[in-house]
Amino acid sequence: MAERNTGELMEKIVSLCKRKGFIFQSSEMYGGLNGFWDYGPLGAELKRNIKETWWRSMTQLRDDVVGLEASIIMHPRIWEASGHTSTFSDLMVDCLLTKKRFRADQVEPQSGLAYGYTGAKNDVKESKDVFSVLLPPGKPPESARKVATQFYRERGIENPVLLGEQTEKVENSQRYNPENGSLLTEPRPFNLMLKTYVGPVESAENISYLRPETAQAIFVQFKNVMEVSRQKVPFGICQIGKAFRNEINPRNFTFRSREFEQMELEFFIRPDEAIEAICGKVAKPATTGHPGEPQANWGWQMWHQYWVEERFAYYESIGLPRHTLVEYWQKGDELAHYARATVDILYKFPFSKRNEAGELTGEELEGVAARSDFDLSQHQRFSGKQTIVFDEELKGAWPKLDDGKKAELSLRFFEARQKYLLKTGEQPEKSSKQAREDADNLSKGYYVPHVIEPSAGVDRLALALLCNAYTEDQAPDEKGKLESRVVMRFHPRIAPVKVAVFPLLKNKPELVKKAKEVRDILCPHLSVDYDEAGAIGRRYRRQDEAGTPFGVTIDFDTLGENGEALKDTVTLRERDTMKQERVKVVDLLNALLGKMR
Ligand code: GAP
């Protein structure tokens, strides 16, 4: 479809989301609240299915990952340890005229002629505030003067005389508001954490934050969870939950919101030095693709590759084809302060930027980060409580190493720990002493685990699935005439409603009774929509727009009016192929479950 990737397509998707009850603007009756969204009946089911498939694949189907559900508000020191208090900020700029705020990196670059003023005055007052206005080529200077006049008037100078007008050619500048040409403020950092107060007094010591990610709760409960679940490194803890960020410019529908849900796994692994001591050698990726079943000799790079591939496989299993996704390796200067390597999994949203070849480049659905031992080390330093683990195998293996190997591994471990400590601002002497202790501990079987973190957003995935499912095609109506239809081609695993049950006619009590019986058979196992209103073709169209993969019709054959052979059979229709088959009512549930796997 030619328009698949245009703004028009996005508009159609947004409008369908509202019309069908996938997503509504939050607080709509009061004019809405930017960056917040509510999920209607179909959207709520879609999100539940996303979370259930993720949870199932990440923990229930694995014996090396367990779950956690932590509180949203946590001790404020956690955010100091994680670095969020000091570094979790975006650069923002404000329009000097309207005060509208932008993320500095998202201002569209502008070119033209900038009209600068050193100030303005009238008979009673003078302003020395410097101001300038950028005009696109061809616009008359009066436009700039009009904007500047407004600027100085807002500073209390009625009928201002503009002072020191000068012009300057400007190319690709992000210093001007694209909406009115006004100069923007200098970029300033803006912390994205949403603040609140815990307790009855709004004082500095009661400040807390709504968590900006679910990950930190996992790190601070790591020891408790490990103990109660009797897990040993390597193992993981996963969590699904709300996160909050006071985004400067929420945009692209739900893509960048201020309240959203994350699905995060923190997978704890041995440091490479421990693996080398135990296994003799650390396995590193030799080829691309899935590396297969985890092995004891895997270092962090193998585990990283493993989780990247597992995550791609998950997306494919819920209906996002590989060609709609992009594997993006973050460059050195893009990496977070804690990351050794991060692969972003991007989805080619209709609003994604295009490259020179005109292809969509994609936007982030998930990041798979190798976070080293940064997080647990930080919480150890800030809380004063140990996050090290004891590794029986390492303790047993170390004495068997020759002296050269012991020295080599100790030195490497010492250097890595020292580097981390220096980076956090510890004094060189203290860093060396601590790193020496850490290296000694390694030889006794103790270390702070390293982490691989696949971190995905539920809302972004829901949006990707909505975009991916949206299709327009032609289908015959009751009289066989082709009409256009919108079909949401969700994979049956994540479709909000799995099956719709229709009596052929609503004014035939026997049909209605039988259809309700069929609905009651399916309901305990699947999400079912019973619909008796309107012509059958209309009912199919309604379900196509909801993305229901299967439709079941109860007709006169079902009642046995056309012979015993068809009695107690129903028509099962598939949304995508529109193929229909007759299925016995007793076989229906299994037939549907089989198609859903
Ligand atoms: N613990 C690591 C972490 O939080 P992140 O890349 O900042 O990493 C992870 O966030 C995922 O959370 C993103 O890939 C995205 O899917 C989702 N996410 C982040 N900010 C979001 C926002 N403002 N709105 C919607 N989803 C967001």
Residues whose N, C-alpha, C, O or C-beta is under 5 A from the ligand:
A	BS01	GAP	P212 E213 A215 R245 E247 T254 F255 R256 S257 F260 Q262 E364 L365 E366 G367 S455 A456 G457 R460
